[in-house]
Amino acid sequence: AGVSLVDSFLFVFLQNDLQASTELCGWTVGVTVLFELPIFHYSQYLLKHTGHDLLFLLAMAGYTFRVLGYTLLTPSTVHWIFAMEIL
């Protein structure tokens, strides 16, 4: 539920509070998907060698840092959203 809430209101936050363009919002989705594809491709390998507990912990840590990073953005640093979408 928390992930859905953040994802639902991310673009509202970017556009209303940080004056981001709709184009920038669209590119954030593309960057996220681009970095998700290798993870999905190697998911069997990662699960076998690290286990689901560690992968879950890494995913939650990455998401936590990502959402905390959103709070540090300003209108002049809004393009750092791309670096955060990699997490």
Secondary structure, 3 states (H helix, E strand, C coil): CHHHHHHHHHHHHHHHHHCCCHHHHHHHHHHHHHHHHHHHHCHHHHHHHHCHHHHHHHHHHHHHHHHHHHHHCCCCCHHHHHHHHCC
